């Protein structure tokens, strides 16, 4: 089976956690030069001239983390054999020099987690600047594991797996009845509306044991989509237990266009239905 690791995009979750002390200031130095073999001449008022040197420009503060090296995660052999897909979140602490100082797993299948952890430790970033000096920062990074034939275009993957409600054309963001109302923290929308915002979709792998036992059905999930369009939370509503993990492993990698309320992105709560049908 041909595998392809999906390219990982850096996304900051909930802002940056800043920690640690500021870097030490550079040592001061004397700009006066003494010629060899001559005694030092005391400075007096007549020797002092207005300085024509300009102070060095201050380094602007960083507004986001910028990766300069991204290490891709290898698809674990065991995961490939089990046809396991899924997403792993890794929390990393970045040093003043931009190196990953430490990393830990936040969530994800253990079979996929070690590979994501090893890759995350090899990332490198531009130093994050605050008040003109580099500081330590922490953030969370998602790693996606999906088979290339399961990446979907217009709701259909290369092997013809499907999910319900994927429209041919993306729907538009509804206009609120009160355009002056402040944006809510989260809005609830129907499955038909949310699927209109899908820009990246992974089809589930039909579990071999479920296929052997002729198990089919629909897995219904309650999903929270964050302001950046990523799946922030998934909860099972209903569906055959033999199909649930395959559905979650695919859906947690989906991406959406941000849902706007009065021009501002908001979180979305919606339902996702994943069909498993034997042919």
C-alpha positions as CSV (number, residue, x, y, z in Angstrom):
1,X,0.0,0.0,0.0
2,X,1.4,3.3,-1.0
3,X,1.5,5.8,2.0
4,X,1.9,9.5,2.0
5,X,2.4,11.6,5.1
6,X,0.3,14.7,5.0
7,X,2.3,18.0,5.2
8,X,2.0,19.5,8.7
9,X,1.1,23.2,9.1
10,X,2.0,25.1,12.2
11,X,-1.0,26.4,14.1
12,X,-0.9,28.3,17.3
13,X,-3.6,27.1,19.7
14,X,-5.0,29.6,22.1
15,X,-2.1,32.0,21.8
16,X,1.5,31.6,22.8
17,X,2.6,30.6,26.4
18,X,5.6,32.8,27.2
19,X,8.0,31.6,29.9
20,X,11.5,32.1,31.1
21,X,13.8,35.0,31.6
22,X,14.9,37.5,29.0
23,X,18.3,37.0,27.4
24,X,21.2,39.0,28.9
25,X,22.0,42.4,27.4
26,X,25.2,42.7,25.3
27,X,28.3,43.9,27.1
28,X,29.0,47.7,26.9
29,X,32.2,48.8,25.2
30,X,34.3,51.9,25.0
31,X,34.2,53.5,21.5
32,X,37.4,55.6,22.1
33,X,40.6,54.1,20.5
34,X,44.1,54.6,21.9
35,X,46.9,54.5,19.4
36,X,49.8,52.2,20.2
37,X,52.8,53.8,22.1
38,X,50.9,56.9,23.1
39,X,49.5,57.7,26.6
40,X,45.9,58.0,27.0
41,X,44.7,61.5,26.6
42,X,42.1,62.6,29.2
43,X,38.9,63.7,27.7
44,X,37.9,67.3,28.4
45,X,35.1,69.5,27.2
46,X,37.0,70.7,24.2
47,X,37.5,67.2,22.9
48,X,33.8,66.3,23.2
49,X,31.9,66.6,19.9
50,X,28.3,65.9,19.2
51,X,28.0,62.3,18.3
52,X,27.1,61.5,14.7
53,X,26.4,57.9,15.4
54,X,22.8,56.6,15.4
55,X,21.6,54.2,18.0
56,X,21.0,50.7,16.6
57,X,17.5,50.0,15.5
58,X,15.5,48.0,18.1
59,X,14.4,44.5,17.0
60,X,10.7,44.5,16.5
61,X,8.7,42.1,18.6
62,X,7.5,38.9,17.1
63,X,3.8,38.5,16.2
64,X,3.9,34.8,15.4
65,X,6.2,31.8,15.5
66,X,8.0,31.2,12.2
67,X,9.4,27.7,11.5
68,X,12.6,27.5,9.5
69,X,12.9,23.7,9.6
70,X,10.0,21.2,9.6
71,X,10.7,17.5,10.1
72,X,8.1,15.2,8.6
73,X,6.9,12.3,10.7
74,X,7.4,8.8,9.3
75,X,4.3,6.7,9.0
76,X,4.8,3.9,11.6
77,X,4.9,0.4,10.1
78,X,2.4,-0.9,12.8
79,X,0.0,1.9,11.9
80,X,0.2,1.1,8.3
81,X,-0.4,-2.6,8.9
82,X,-3.4,-1.8,11.0
83,X,-4.6,0.8,8.5
84,X,-4.7,3.4,11.3
85,X,-5.2,7.0,10.5
86,X,-5.3,9.9,13.0
87,X,-4.0,13.2,14.3
88,X,-1.4,13.7,17.0
89,X,-0.9,17.0,18.9
90,X,2.5,17.7,20.4
91,X,3.3,20.5,22.8
92,X,6.8,21.9,22.3
93,X,8.9,24.3,24.3
94,X,11.1,26.5,22.1
95,X,14.3,28.0,23.4
96,X,15.6,31.5,22.9
97,X,17.7,30.3,20.0
98,X,14.6,28.7,18.3
99,X,15.5,25.1,19.0
100,X,12.9,22.7,20.4
101,X,14.0,22.3,24.1
102,X,11.3,19.7,25.0
103,X,8.3,18.1,23.6
104,X,5.4,16.1,25.0
105,X,2.3,14.4,23.6
106,X,-1.0,16.2,24.2
107,X,-3.3,13.8,22.4
108,X,-3.3,11.0,19.7
109,X,-3.1,7.3,19.2
110,X,0.0,5.9,21.0
111,X,0.9,4.0,17.8
112,X,1.3,7.3,16.0
113,X,2.5,9.4,18.9
114,X,6.2,8.3,19.0
115,X,6.8,9.2,15.4
116,X,5.2,12.6,15.8
117,X,7.3,13.2,19.0
118,X,10.6,12.4,17.3
119,X,9.7,14.6,14.3
120,X,8.7,17.6,16.5
121,X,12.0,17.5,18.4
122,X,13.8,18.2,15.1
123,X,11.9,21.4,14.3
124,X,13.6,24.8,14.4
125,X,12.1,28.3,14.6
126,X,13.2,31.9,14.3
127,X,13.8,33.2,17.8
128,X,10.6,34.7,19.3
129,X,11.3,38.4,20.2
130,X,9.6,40.2,23.1
131,X,10.7,43.7,24.3
132,X,13.6,43.5,21.8
133,X,15.0,40.2,23.2
134,X,14.5,36.5,22.5
135,X,12.4,34.5,25.0
136,X,11.2,30.9,25.4
137,X,7.8,30.1,24.0
138,X,5.5,27.1,23.9
139,X,2.9,26.0,21.4
140,X,1.0,23.0,20.1
141,X,1.7,21.4,16.8
142,X,-0.6,19.0,14.9
143,X,0.7,16.0,13.0
144,X,-1.7,14.3,10.5
145,X,-1.4,10.7,9.5
146,X,-3.5,9.7,6.4
147,X,-3.2,7.4,3.4
148,X,-3.0,9.2,0.1
149,X,-5.9,7.4,-1.4
150,X,-8.1,8.6,1.5
151,X,-7.6,12.3,0.8
152,X,-11.0,13.4,-0.6
153,X,-11.9,15.7,-3.5
154,X,-15.5,17.0,-3.6
155,X,-16.5,14.4,-1.0
156,X,-15.1,11.3,-2.8
157,X,-11.8,9.7,-2.1
158,X,-9.7,7.7,-4.6
159,X,-11.3,4.4,-3.4
160,X,-14.8,5.9,-3.5
161,X,-15.4,6.2,0.3
162,X,-17.9,9.0,1.0
163,X,-19.3,11.1,3.9
164,X,-22.7,12.6,3.9
165,X,-23.7,16.1,3.1
166,X,-20.7,17.4,1.2
167,X,-22.1,19.9,-1.3
168,X,-20.6,20.5,-4.8
169,X,-20.1,24.2,-4.1
170,X,-19.2,25.8,-0.7
171,X,-22.1,27.6,0.9
172,X,-21.8,31.3,2.0
173,X,-21.6,32.4,5.6
174,X,-25.1,33.4,6.8
175,X,-25.6,37.1,7.6
176,X,-26.7,37.7,11.2
177,X,-30.1,39.4,11.8
178,X,-28.4,42.1,13.9
179,X,-25.2,43.3,12.2
180,X,-24.2,45.3,15.2
181,X,-24.3,42.4,17.6
182,X,-20.9,41.4,19.1
183,X,-19.6,38.0,17.8
184,X,-20.5,35.1,20.1
185,X,-17.8,32.8,21.3
186,X,-19.4,29.8,19.5
187,X,-22.3,29.3,17.1
188,X,-24.2,26.2,16.4
189,X,-24.9,25.3,12.7
190,X,-26.4,22.4,10.9
191,X,-24.4,19.7,9.3
192,X,-25.4,20.9,5.8
193,X,-24.0,24.3,6.5
194,X,-20.7,23.2,8.1
195,X,-19.8,20.8,5.3
196,X,-20.1,23.7,2.9
197,X,-16.9,25.1,4.5
198,X,-14.8,22.0,4.2
199,X,-11.5,22.5,2.3
200,X,-9.6,19.4,3.3
201,X,-11.2,16.0,4.0
202,X,-10.0,12.5,4.9
203,X,-12.1,9.4,4.3
204,X,-12.1,6.7,6.9
205,X,-10.5,3.3,6.4
206,X,-13.2,0.6,6.6
207,X,-12.0,-1.7,9.5
208,X,-11.2,-5.1,8.2
209,X,-12.9,-6.9,11.1
210,X,-16.1,-4.8,10.6
211,X,-16.0,-5.6,6.9
212,X,-15.5,-9.3,7.6
213,X,-18.5,-9.3,10.0
214,X,-20.6,-7.3,7.5
215,X,-21.0,-4.4,9.9
216,X,-22.1,-1.2,8.3
217,X,-23.9,2.0,9.4
218,X,-23.5,5.7,10.2
219,X,-21.3,7.2,12.8
220,X,-22.6,10.5,14.1
221,X,-20.1,12.9,15.8
222,X,-20.5,16.1,17.7
223,X,-17.7,18.5,16.5
224,X,-16.3,21.8,17.6
225,X,-14.4,23.7,14.9
226,X,-12.1,26.4,16.1
227,X,-11.6,29.9,14.7
228,X,-8.8,28.6,12.4
229,X,-11.0,25.9,10.9
230,X,-9.5,22.9,12.7
231,X,-11.4,20.3,14.6
232,X,-11.0,21.2,18.3
233,X,-13.2,18.5,19.9
234,X,-15.1,15.4,18.8
235,X,-17.6,13.4,20.8
236,X,-19.5,10.3,19.8
237,X,-23.3,10.6,19.5
238,X,-24.1,7.3,17.9
239,X,-22.8,4.6,15.6
240,X,-21.5,1.0,15.6
241,X,-18.6,0.7,18.0
242,X,-16.6,-1.2,15.5
243,X,-16.6,1.8,13.2
244,X,-16.2,4.7,15.7
245,X,-12.4,4.9,15.9
246,X,-12.0,4.8,12.1
247,X,-14.4,7.7,11.8
248,X,-12.7,9.8,14.5
249,X,-9.3,9.2,13.1
250,X,-10.4,10.6,9.7
251,X,-12.6,13.5,10.9
252,X,-10.1,14.9,13.3
253,X,-7.9,15.8,10.4
254,X,-10.6,17.8,8.5
255,X,-10.1,21.5,7.7
256,X,-12.7,24.2,7.2
257,X,-12.8,27.7,6.1
258,X,-13.2,30.0,9.1
259,X,-16.9,30.7,9.9
260,X,-17.4,34.4,10.1
261,X,-19.9,36.4,12.3
262,X,-20.0,40.1,11.4
263,X,-16.7,39.6,9.7
264,X,-15.0,37.9,12.8
265,X,-14.1,34.2,13.0
266,X,-16.0,32.3,15.6
267,X,-16.0,28.7,16.9
268,X,-18.6,26.4,15.4
269,X,-20.5,23.5,17.0
270,X,-22.0,21.0,14.5
271,X,-22.6,17.4,13.7
272,X,-20.6,15.2,11.3
273,X,-22.0,12.0,9.8
274,X,-19.7,9.3,8.4
275,X,-21.2,6.5,6.3
276,X,-19.8,2.9,6.2
277,X,-21.5,0.9,3.4
278,X,-20.5,-2.5,2.1
279,X,-20.5,-3.0,-1.6
